[in-house]
């Protein structure tokens, strides 16, 4: 049985138990990445290669690999909707692909985990910096009431009454704190 030129040009990649077949020329479209290294002559000794099945094996997330391989085929890197951003980010790093190559239509989906983390981090500080000319620091009845979270009528302020001015400042005044910027 002879091998035709097109058969020798084909390469089989088993990623997480799912077999993918493509051409070596397709993998060469993104030089310097892990998949492009499979086209090198010494790839059989540098990667997990099974000569019986004539395939390279990678123990990685198989669903994201389909998007990675499609990027080599089309030149457009899309992010799967059913995979969280950190997982896809980890896969991009493993395969040697720059995250800035993610298409604009998928960028928000890809970035939403980081944006959420940054927003949550902004709420972790217990108290924002209070300016020295704050009346609550100078004492007096009004200052004591503010420090004790009490209203002028003697009732305890609700959570929202305490945090509302800070929340509004966070979103409306970019100079109110470092988190607002």
Buried (B, 14 or more C-beta within 10 A) or exposed (E): EEEEEEEEBBBBBBBEEEEBEBBBEBBBBBEEBBBBBBBEEEBEEEBEBEEEEEBBBBEBBBBBBBBBBEBBEEEEBBBBEEBEBEBBBBBBEBBEBEBEEBEEEBEEBBBEBEEEEEEEEEEEEEEBEEEEEEEBEEEEEEBEBBEEEEEEEEEEBEEEEEEEEBEEBBEEEEEBBEBBE
